[in-house]
Amino acid sequence: MKRLVYIIFNVICQFIICWLLVLLNAYYNDLVIPQRLARSAEGSGIKMLIAVIEGVSLVLAVYLNNRMTLSDDGDKKSRVSMANKTCKVQLIITVCFIVAVILN
């Protein structure tokens, strides 16, 4: 049962991360990029860099929460391994989401 709750929690967190990335990209990231770079290739590169930094920081927050949540489950090596695998999967999903949705 604990594993099911862990999986559901991480899926919900991934949806929240994707929603926040869209929200930040739509309303706030353009405020950081100077007007002269907004329509150039450098501007889109800066926009992607900002989105990646935001995505990695959100995934890191979920990773730290996973490490604390799994602190009482099983031996230390297996829970660290589970948290690391979950973090890798979330990073891959987040970067693919950034490339597929935000850059279009």
N, C-alpha and C positions, 0 to 999 in steps of 0.2 A: 504494500500500500504506500509506503514511503517513496518508493521509486516512481510510482504513478503521480503522486503529488509533485515530486521533483520535476518530472517531465512536463506536466501541465503548467507549472510555474515558469519554467524556462520557455515554453512556447508562448505563453502570455507576455513574458518579458521581451521576446523577440518581436512580437507584434507591436508592442509599445515602442521599442527602439526604432522600428521602421516608420511608425507613425510620427515619432518625434523628429526623425531625420527629414521627412517630407515637410513637416511644419517648419522646422528651422531653415530648411533650404528655401521654402516659399516666401517666408517673411523676414528672416533675420540675416541670413548669410550675405545677401546683396548689400546690406548696410556696411559690411566690413570691406568689401571690394571697392576701390576707388572708381569714380565715374569713367575716367579715361581708359581703364582696363576692363570695364564691364562687358563690352562686346567683342573683345579680342580673345585670342587663343590663351594668352596668359591669364585672363580673367576666368576662363573655364577651368584652367589648371588650378588656380587658387581656390575656386569654388569646390573642386573635387577634393583638394587637400583639406579644406575646412570640414567638408562632410566626412572624410575619412577620420580626421581627428575627433570629431564629435561621435562618430560610430564606435571608434575604439574606446573612447572614454566611457560611453554607455555600456559597452560589453564588459569593460573592466569593472564597472560598478556591479554588474550582475555576477561576474566571476567572484568578486570579493564576498558578495552575499551568498553565493553557492558554497564557498569555502567555510563561511560561518555556519550555514545551515547544515552542512554535512559533518560538522565537527563531532557529533555524537553517534554517527552511523558507521559501523565497521571499523576496520583498522585504518591507520593514518595513510598508508600507502595507497589503498584502494580508493579512499575518498578524494585524495589529491589527484589521483589518476582520473577519476570520474569528472572532477571539476575542470581539469585541464582539457579533457576530450570535449566537454560541453563548450568550453571557451573557444576552442579551435573551430568547432562547428558553427558557433554563433558568429565568429569573425568572418568565416567564409560566406555565410548567408548575408551578413551585413555588407561586405564589400561587393558581392554580386548584386545586392539590392541597389547600392549606390551607383554602380556602373549601369545597371539596366534601367533604373527609374529616374534617378536624379540627373544624370547626364543627358537624357533625352529632352 
